[in-house]
Amino acid sequence: MVRHEHIRTTEPRLVCEDDRHSLVGFACIVPITVSRTSALPSSPPDSHQCLISQSTPDDSMAEEALLDKISNLSDLELAALLCLTNEEHCIVDTDPDSVQDLVHELRLIASNVFGLSHAVVDCSEQTTLEDFDNALYTDLPVSPREDSPARYRHDSHLQPSPGFRSLSRSSPRSESFADSRNIASVIIARDLDEAPKQVQIQALELIRTKRIFTHTSVQNAPKRFLFIAVIAGGEGPRLSEHLNNYMFISHFHSHEDGYPNIDDQESDAESISSVVRKSDGHIEPSLNPVFTATDIVALQRLGDDVFMSIEVTGYIINIISFLRLHRAVSRGISPLATSHFTKLAKLLAPLHGLRYVTPSLVTLAAKKIYLHRICITPPERERSVQWGSNIDAVAAVLEGMGPDAVIDDVIGSVEVPL
């Protein structure tokens, strides 16, 4: 896949909204004109057209360097960056024939772009809890970057509760063995939707608490932790209900979108020999990753400082309301999805060089947050049927209706703030 270079401008930018596969719209960035004022307003702006706040030259240069790195990332790399910054997890969907290439690309992204250890969990109907737990570990030593003094938020839940501490001391031998193994920073769960329900519940517990309970100990996940569920084919929810709801975003990656990290690896024989240890097949974390813990913390701070006007907040609420009332939507829209919706919309702003949320970013976030959450109702359970609607007519209306069509219908129905 050829990496496209984008011409940078000093103007804020908006993104196109019609590309299902583009994660943050860098492939369709267009410049917009923003009027300049000679003085800052005395009161907060009453629309999403907020002035960019003043910053020091050093801060501006650091932000510009960060944006330069972001603009060169692929959609898969951007998906991982968004999840690591928000301390969330994601689903990556692809064609059935492309799963193997996608998994290898994600391994290279974890190692080369973020310098993180990884583990691949191959799931099936026969996967047991023990199989799942044993596949989470890596034999590679913990990277000094993962023990960086740059602290992440919400770390208090990583410590085992007092009631479970005795488990890790029950067997010195098992404790020594457990201490020599580390949960990988990036877990790539292939075909997780095919795993038994109890395995998916274990995955949910790992995502929620960042720790795993074994018979003899409690193993904590690293501070920088990302769980990626790789699934193939189909639409809508395919994981268990609660696990699916905890997944931050979903992204579809077609084979035509390419695998730039695989291409780079294959084009450089020296890189292959130095990165891949043929004796055990591990891909070692890069010593010079594109994004470090410091970069991710800086991006977190930029996201925290993003301004969201009342009008844009109302726009988000209207989209959520329309989704909940849409005739094709079953099971409704969860409050956690609403929280994820707002978080993603705010984080997309600094990725596009903005300090405020625009309606374009809101619509882009909606397509990534709700694509895996919307469940299409069957015709016999559609609301109007209980009031006398003809089931054949309802079936004709719902025919071919998928989550992406529902999102597009809602976005087209909700009035956009000026």
Secondary structure, DSSP 8 states (H G I E B T S, - for coil): ---------SS-EEE-S--SS-SSSGGGEEE------SS--SS--SSS--------HHHHHHHHHHHHHHHT--HHHHHHHHHHHHT--EEEEE-GGGHHHHHHHHHHIIIIIS---EEEEE--TT--HHHHHHTTEE-S---GGGG-SS--SS-GGGS--GGGHHHHTS-HHHHHHHHT-EE-SEEEEETGGGS-HHHHHHHHHHHHHSEEE-SS-EEE--SS-EEEEEEES--S--S-HHHHHH--EEEE--GGG--HHHHHHHH-HHHHHHHB-TTT--B---SS-SS-HHHHHHHHHHHHT-B--HHHHHHHHHHHHHHHH-TTEES---HHHHHHHHHHHHHHHHHTT-SB--HHHHHHHHHHHSTTT-EE--GGG-GGGGGT--HHHHHHHHTT--HHHHHHHHHHHS----
